Amino acid sequence: MNHNQKLELIQPGVLIMGMDMAKRTHWVQPMLHNGMSVGKAFSFKNNKEGFESLLAKIEVLKEANRCHTVIFGLEPTGHYWRPLARYLIAHNYQVVLVNPYHVKKSKELDDNTQTKNDRKDSRIIGRLVIQGHFFETYFPTGVWAELRELSRTRSQIKARNNASLNQIRAILDEYFPEYETVFRTLTGKASMHVLSHSPMPAELRQLGEDGIIAEIRNGVKKGVGPKKAKLLYYAAVNTIGLPATQAVRRKLTMLLDSLRQLQDQLESMEEEMEKQLHATGIGPYILSIPGVGVVTATGFLGEIGDPGRFTSWKQIRKLSGYNLVEQSSGERQGRRTISKRGRSALRNHLYQMALMVACKNEPFKQLYRHLLHRNQNPLKKKQALVVVAMKLLRVIWILITKKECYDPSKVLGDYRNQQLKAA
């Protein structure tokens, strides 16, 4: 829906309800199509009784102002707006969303002050809807809702996993800083067994080289050899770390237990993500691209929802905030940058995919190197990765719309291949 189509919705007989959302109480400012307020803003509770009282109030306002249609304008801050939006849609009301950034920038236009309160915000939201500055509400359903929730849950688990790892590293930096020179990967089987049973230098010194080998082989079938055991014993003997207390040892044990649980959860989530990804019917086409994995593909589809609601890959580009903008004035030509006005999670998934295909996918690797080293306007690394991400987005769009698997010979096209050959 373009801006003119949005304005066509705001006609005489339409009642606009600007709504400011909160955890306990929502505020509403009723307005007519011409921007005039209908009475004062009122509030209602964020519960079923409050929702029912809102619908009753709407019927009174519709009859009093001879309106036949009601449009609710919501500011999607946090998650508080979702239950009400679903409730209103279920009762056949139209719900549109207003960009929170627009609300923030418009607050001083009302009274030329920095004042911010619920009544004022609801009035600003209503006026933005009347001006056509809104977008349609979309709730993913079915497999698309599953993908979005799986991806977001995995991100939360991954963040907790990284936090646990950082706390373990902090303990080792203080009490056994030489440990990571022996085991560069803390989460390896041998490393986790050592950290669980004999993590501190005093314990390792007591075991000796042979004892270290025997201890690790008790828990790991393919344990470390004499060379690694010798390095670990030497590190324990010559450590500069502080003597560990029982409290430190207990804390480390708790962190390791938490880390194992989180890693099991990550593995379980990724198995479910792969299952749901194949259930979409288009997941295999995306996964056919070398360098694109289950996690990033799930995150991508989870953020955009059903691709069938888009008519062009450029709409997804704008949704991600990767569309280019510039600030120019008169003879001054500004630098072009990405807008970053969109879904940051979607932008991150595309960037992560670009990193992988630039390393593992030959056509994208050639494109990335060309962008870095071309004679005219060579790009910086991050700029080149953004270009690769947009090229990848176009490739994904073609694959899922035509329902075909990846073909490396079709990625760059004749013009780009001629450029690469000339370079």
ZIFEN-V710517 format. One record per residue. N is the residue number from 1. RES is the residue in one small letter. PSI is psi in whole degrees, 0 to 359 (NA if undefined). BURIAL is 1 if it has 16 or more other ideal C-beta (glycine too) atoms within 10 Angstrom, else 0. D_CENTER is the distance of its C-alpha to the mean C-alpha in Angstrom with 1 decimal. Layout:
n = (N;N)
res = (RES;RES)
psi = (PSI;PSI)
burial = (BURIAL;BURIAL)
d_center = (D_CENTER;D_CENTER)
//
This chain:
n = (1;2;3;4;5;6;7;8;9;10;11;12;13;14;15;16;17;18;19;20;21;22;23;24;25;26;27;28;29;30;31;32;33;34;35;36;37;38;39;40;41;42;43;44;45;46;47;48;49;50;51;52;53;54;55;56;57;58;59;60;61;62;63;64;65;66;67;68;69;70;71;72;73;74;75;76;77;78;79;80;81;82;83;84;85;86;87;88;89;90;91;92;93;94;95;96;97;98;99;100;101;102;103;104;105;106;107;108;109;110;111;112;113;114;115;116;117;118;119;120;121;122;123;124;125;126;127;128;129;130;131;132;133;134;135;136;137;138;139;140;141;142;143;144;145;146;147;148;149;150;151;152;153;154;155;156;157;158;159;160;161;162;163;164;165;166;167;168;169;170;171;172;173;174;175;176;177;178;179;180;181;182;183;184;185;186;187;188;189;190;191;192;193;194;195;196;197;198;199;200;201;202;203;204;205;206;207;208;209;210;211;212;213;214;215;216;217;218;219;220;221;222;223;224;225;226;227;228;229;230;231;232;233;234;235;236;237;238;239;240;241;242;243;244;245;246;247;248;249;250;251;252;253;254;255;256;257;258;259;260;261;262;263;264;265;266;267;268;269;270;271;272;273;274;275;276;277;278;279;280;281;282;283;284;285;286;287;288;289;290;291;292;293;294;295;296;297;298;299;300;301;302;303;304;305;306;307;308;309;310;311;312;313;314;315;316;317;318;319;320;321;322;323;324;325;326;327;328;329;330;331;332;333;334;335;336;337;338;339;340;341;342;343;344;345;346;347;348;349;350;351;352;353;354;355;356;357;358;359;360;361;362;363;364;365;366;367;368;369;370;371;372;373;374;375;376;377;378;379;380;381;382;383;384;385;386;387;388;389;390;391;392;393;394;395;396;397;398;399;400;401;402;403;404;405;406;407;408;409;410;411;412;413;414;415;416;417;418;419;420;421;422;423)
res = (m;n;h;n;q;k;l;e;l;i;q;p;g;v;l;i;m;g;m;d;m;a;k;r;t;h;w;v;q;p;m;l;h;n;g;m;s;v;g;k;a;f;s;f;k;n;n;k;e;g;f;e;s;l;l;a;k;i;e;v;l;k;e;a;n;r;c;h;t;v;i;f;g;l;e;p;t;g;h;y;w;r;p;l;a;r;y;l;i;a;h;n;y;q;v;v;l;v;n;p;y;h;v;k;k;s;k;e;l;d;d;n;t;q;t;k;n;d;r;k;d;s;r;i;i;g;r;l;v;i;q;g;h;f;f;e;t;y;f;p;t;g;v;w;a;e;l;r;e;l;s;r;t;r;s;q;i;k;a;r;n;n;a;s;l;n;q;i;r;a;i;l;d;e;y;f;p;e;y;e;t;v;f;r;t;l;t;g;k;a;s;m;h;v;l;s;h;s;p;m;p;a;e;l;r;q;l;g;e;d;g;i;i;a;e;i;r;n;g;v;k;k;g;v;g;p;k;k;a;k;l;l;y;y;a;a;v;n;t;i;g;l;p;a;t;q;a;v;r;r;k;l;t;m;l;l;d;s;l;r;q;l;q;d;q;l;e;s;m;e;e;e;m;e;k;q;l;h;a;t;g;i;g;p;y;i;l;s;i;p;g;v;g;v;v;t;a;t;g;f;l;g;e;i;g;d;p;g;r;f;t;s;w;k;q;i;r;k;l;s;g;y;n;l;v;e;q;s;s;g;e;r;q;g;r;r;t;i;s;k;r;g;r;s;a;l;r;n;h;l;y;q;m;a;l;m;v;a;c;k;n;e;p;f;k;q;l;y;r;h;l;l;h;r;n;q;n;p;l;k;k;k;q;a;l;v;v;v;a;m;k;l;l;r;v;i;w;i;l;i;t;k;k;e;c;y;d;p;s;k;v;l;g;d;y;r;n;q;q;l;k;a;a)
psi = (120;180;320;321;325;317;330;336;333;88;165;138;3;129;123;131;99;127;130;123;146;179;317;322;133;149;143;137;107;141;154;174;336;4;357;135;143;94;194;159;146;163;160;156;152;66;178;318;320;319;318;322;327;314;322;318;322;317;321;315;320;314;320;329;9;49;145;346;144;131;123;128;120;147;113;67;129;216;3;336;340;311;318;318;316;321;315;319;320;335;21;30;149;130;126;160;145;136;124;330;322;321;317;317;340;353;331;347;336;310;15;33;164;10;138;122;171;320;314;317;319;324;318;318;317;318;325;323;316;325;356;13;70;171;160;150;135;121;115;144;165;226;331;322;322;314;319;315;321;315;316;322;318;320;320;317;319;322;318;323;315;324;318;317;318;323;322;317;322;321;316;323;330;321;341;68;342;353;317;353;341;308;102;337;110;330;8;159;312;317;315;325;318;314;329;328;319;68;340;149;321;321;321;322;322;325;321;173;311;322;325;315;313;319;316;321;342;329;339;124;311;77;181;154;181;326;312;320;321;317;317;318;318;318;321;322;323;21;151;7;162;155;131;140;169;328;320;316;319;318;317;318;317;320;321;320;316;320;317;318;317;322;323;320;319;316;317;318;319;327;317;324;317;320;311;327;318;334;341;334;344;352;314;329;320;319;345;349;119;127;346;123;181;318;311;324;318;316;319;308;328;324;324;339;209;117;340;346;356;150;350;152;337;331;323;322;316;322;326;342;19;2;145;142;158;156;101;151;124;234;355;122;116;164;144;130;168;150;327;21;85;200;112;326;319;319;320;319;318;321;318;320;321;320;316;316;332;340;324;348;117;311;318;327;318;317;315;314;322;317;327;326;8;156;318;128;57;142;158;168;314;324;317;322;328;317;317;319;319;325;317;320;318;320;314;318;317;318;317;336;324;352;58;158;165;135;110;334;344;1;308;327;167;316;313;324;321;322;314;321;318;323;NA)
burial = (0;0;0;0;0;1;0;0;1;1;0;0;0;1;1;1;1;1;1;1;1;0;0;0;0;1;1;1;1;1;1;1;1;0;0;0;1;1;0;0;1;0;1;1;0;1;0;0;0;0;1;0;0;1;0;0;0;1;0;0;1;1;0;0;0;0;1;0;0;1;1;1;1;1;1;1;0;0;0;1;1;0;0;1;1;0;1;1;0;0;0;0;1;0;1;1;1;1;0;0;0;1;1;0;0;1;1;0;0;0;0;0;0;0;0;0;0;1;0;1;1;1;1;1;1;1;1;1;1;1;1;1;1;1;0;0;1;0;0;1;0;0;1;1;0;1;1;1;0;1;1;0;0;1;0;0;1;0;0;0;1;0;0;1;0;0;1;1;0;0;1;1;0;0;1;1;0;1;1;0;0;1;1;0;0;1;0;0;0;1;1;1;1;1;1;0;0;1;1;1;1;0;1;1;0;0;1;0;0;0;1;1;1;0;1;1;0;0;0;1;0;0;1;1;0;0;0;1;1;0;1;1;1;0;1;1;0;0;1;0;1;0;0;1;0;0;0;1;0;0;0;1;0;0;1;1;0;1;1;0;0;1;0;0;1;1;0;0;1;1;0;0;1;1;0;1;1;0;0;1;0;1;1;0;1;1;1;0;1;0;1;1;1;1;1;1;1;1;1;1;1;1;1;1;1;0;1;0;0;0;0;0;1;0;0;1;1;0;1;1;1;1;1;0;0;0;0;0;0;0;0;0;0;0;0;0;0;1;0;0;0;1;0;0;1;1;1;0;1;1;1;1;1;1;1;1;1;1;0;0;1;0;1;1;0;1;1;1;0;1;1;0;0;0;0;0;0;0;1;0;0;0;1;1;1;1;1;1;1;1;1;1;1;0;1;1;1;0;1;1;0;0;0;0;0;1;0;0;0;0;1;1;0;0;0;0;0;0;0;0;0;0;0)
d_center = (24.8;26.0;27.3;30.8;30.0;28.1;31.3;33.5;32.0;33.3;37.0;39.9;39.7;35.9;34.9;31.7;30.1;27.9;26.1;24.6;22.6;23.0;23.0;26.8;28.2;27.2;29.2;30.4;32.3;34.2;35.0;37.0;36.1;38.0;36.0;38.6;37.6;39.2;40.4;38.4;34.8;34.8;32.6;32.0;30.6;27.3;29.1;31.0;34.2;32.3;30.7;34.2;35.8;33.4;34.4;38.1;37.8;36.3;39.3;41.6;39.9;39.9;43.6;44.6;42.9;43.7;40.1;39.2;35.4;32.7;29.3;26.9;24.6;21.7;19.4;16.0;15.5;14.0;14.9;18.6;19.0;18.0;21.3;23.5;21.9;22.4;25.9;26.9;25.7;27.6;30.6;30.4;29.3;27.1;24.0;22.2;19.4;20.0;17.6;17.7;18.3;21.3;22.6;22.5;24.3;26.8;28.0;30.9;32.2;33.5;35.9;35.3;34.1;31.0;31.6;28.6;29.3;28.4;31.3;30.7;27.0;27.9;30.5;28.2;25.7;28.7;30.0;26.7;26.9;30.5;29.7;27.3;24.2;22.0;19.8;20.2;18.5;16.7;16.2;15.3;18.2;19.5;17.8;14.8;14.3;14.8;12.2;9.4;10.9;11.6;8.2;7.0;10.5;10.6;8.0;10.3;13.3;12.5;12.3;15.6;17.0;16.6;18.1;21.0;21.6;21.8;24.3;26.3;26.5;27.6;30.4;31.5;31.5;34.0;36.1;35.9;34.3;35.9;34.1;31.2;33.9;35.1;31.9;29.2;26.7;26.8;25.4;28.1;30.6;33.5;31.6;30.3;33.9;35.4;33.0;33.8;37.5;38.8;36.1;38.4;41.0;44.0;43.2;42.8;46.1;47.8;46.7;47.8;46.8;48.2;46.8;43.3;43.6;45.0;42.4;39.5;41.3;41.7;38.0;36.9;38.9;38.3;38.6;39.0;42.3;45.0;43.5;40.1;42.1;44.4;41.5;40.0;43.5;44.3;41.0;41.9;45.5;44.5;41.5;41.2;39.0;40.2;42.0;39.5;40.3;40.0;37.3;35.2;35.9;34.8;31.5;30.8;31.7;29.4;26.4;27.3;27.5;24.1;22.7;24.5;23.2;19.5;20.2;21.9;19.0;16.6;19.3;19.8;16.2;16.2;19.5;18.4;15.4;18.1;20.4;18.2;17.1;20.9;21.6;19.8;22.7;20.7;18.7;21.8;21.9;18.5;19.4;22.7;21.2;22.1;19.2;16.5;16.0;15.0;11.7;10.3;12.3;11.1;7.4;8.8;11.2;9.3;7.4;10.8;13.0;16.6;17.2;20.7;19.8;19.5;22.6;21.4;18.7;19.0;17.5;14.2;14.6;15.1;12.1;9.9;12.2;14.0;17.3;20.0;21.9;25.0;27.3;30.9;34.1;37.7;38.4;35.4;32.7;29.3;26.7;24.0;20.4;17.1;16.4;12.8;13.3;10.5;6.9;5.5;2.1;5.4;7.3;6.3;7.1;10.1;11.2;11.3;13.2;15.4;16.3;17.5;19.4;21.0;22.4;23.3;23.9;27.2;26.9;23.6;25.1;28.1;26.1;24.2;27.6;29.3;26.8;27.4;31.2;32.5;35.4;34.2;31.1;29.5;25.8;24.2;21.9;18.6;20.1;21.2;17.9;16.5;19.6;19.1;15.5;17.1;20.0;17.9;16.3;19.9;21.0;18.5;19.5;23.1;22.8;21.3;23.6;26.7;25.8;26.9;26.0;25.2;28.4;28.3;31.3;29.7;26.6;28.3;31.2;34.7;34.1;31.4;33.6;36.6;34.7;33.8;37.4;38.9;36.7)
//
